């Protein structure tokens, strides 16, 4: 019985894209939203009082 050799590329594990750091994906969207919303909230609060 002959055995078939498995190519080397099949041993590569697919990585999750969560290793891009803290400024990737949805977390970056959250940071941008905070940069926009927090100053607007302070301006509106200063007008209210």
Secondary structure, DSSP 4 states (H G I P E B T S, - for coil): -PPPPPPGGGGPPPPPGGGG-TTSTHHHHHHHHHHHHHHHHHHHHHHH-
